[in-house]
Amino acid sequence: MKKLLFIAFISVLSINAQEQNFISPHTVNIGDIMTLGKPSGKTYKHILFPKTNFIIKKGGTTNYKKLSGLRVIITNKETKEGKTTISIKRNDQKQFLNSIRIVKVNLEAALKAKEIF
């Protein structure tokens, strides 16, 4: 009985693993819509926001928690030396942190850290 339950459990796990869709840096194109995830620490490590003092000088806020779940559009894609860098802007045409229009993202590292998906 235990063996039968174990085999059933393993088969269900393998079916679920096959159904998951993974985003590859090669399948991302200009105009695609993605979602920002939670920051890796206090700030995003692979989404390249300026330093906090520059954001504050421009009149912005540094509340990175509000960015979680935000929908963004890819505006530019560059591949250099095996690294893919994309530029993103907000889907609702507002500014990031009330001061930044376009932000660059190290795509492979951000996908791995689940900062963007």
C-alpha positions in Angstrom: 0.0 0.0 0.0 2.8 2.4 0.9 4.5 1.7 -2.4 1.3 2.4 -4.4 0.8 5.7 -2.6 4.5 6.7 -3.2 4.2 5.9 -6.9 1.0 7.9 -7.2 2.6 10.9 -5.4 5.7 10.8 -7.6 3.6 10.7 -10.8 1.5 13.7 -9.7 4.6 15.7 -8.9 6.1 14.9 -12.3 3.0 15.9 -14.1 2.9 19.3 -12.3 6.6 19.9 -13.0 6.0 19.4 -16.8 3.1 21.9 -16.8 5.1 24.8 -15.4 6.1 27.6 -17.8 9.5 29.1 -17.3 10.5 32.4 -18.8 13.7 32.3 -20.8 15.7 35.4 -21.6 15.6 34.4 -25.3 11.8 34.4 -25.4 11.4 37.9 -24.0 10.7 40.6 -26.7 10.1 44.3 -26.8 6.6 45.2 -25.9 6.1 42.2 -23.5 4.4 42.8 -20.2 6.1 41.5 -17.1 5.5 41.8 -13.3 7.9 43.0 -10.6 8.4 40.6 -7.7 9.6 41.3 -4.2 13.1 42.7 -3.7 15.9 40.4 -2.7 16.8 42.5 0.3 15.9 46.1 1.2 16.3 47.1 -2.4 16.3 45.3 -5.7 19.7 43.9 -6.6 19.2 43.1 -10.3 16.8 45.9 -11.2 19.2 48.8 -11.5 17.6 51.7 -9.7 19.8 54.8 -9.0 21.1 55.3 -5.5 18.6 56.5 -2.9 20.2 60.0 -2.6 19.6 60.7 -6.3 16.0 59.5 -6.0 15.4 61.8 -3.0 17.1 64.8 -4.8 14.6 64.4 -7.7 11.7 64.5 -5.2 11.0 60.7 -5.2 10.4 58.2 -2.5 12.4 55.1 -1.6 9.5 52.7 -0.8 10.5 49.6 -2.8 7.7 47.5 -1.2 5.1 49.4 -3.2 6.7 48.2 -6.5 6.0 44.6 -5.8 3.3 43.3 -8.2 3.7 46.3 -10.5 3.1 45.5 -14.3 5.9 46.8 -16.6 6.5 46.9 -20.3 9.8 46.0 -22.0 11.1 49.0 -24.1 14.6 47.9 -25.1 16.6 44.6 -25.2 20.4 44.4 -25.4 22.6 41.3 -25.4 26.3 41.7 -24.7 28.8 39.0 -23.8 26.0 36.5 -22.9 24.2 38.9 -20.6 20.8 40.2 -21.5 19.8 43.7 -20.3 16.3 45.0 -20.8 14.8 48.5 -20.2 11.4 48.6 -18.6 8.8 51.3 -17.9 5.6 51.2 -16.0 2.5 49.9 -17.7 0.3 52.8 -16.3 2.7 55.5 -17.7 3.6 56.8 -14.2 7.2 57.0 -12.8 9.0 54.5 -10.7 9.4 55.9 -7.1 7.9 59.2 -8.4 11.1 60.2 -10.1 12.3 57.6 -12.7 10.7 56.8 -16.1 12.9 53.9 -17.4 15.0 51.4 -15.4 17.5 48.8 -16.7 17.3 45.2 -15.5 19.9 42.3 -15.7 17.3 39.8 -17.0 18.9 36.5 -16.2 19.8 37.4 -12.6 16.5 39.1 -12.0 14.6 36.0 -13.2 16.7 33.7 -11.1 16.1 35.9 -8.0 12.4 36.2 -8.9 12.6 40.0 -8.9 10.8 40.0 -12.2 8.6 37.4 -13.8 
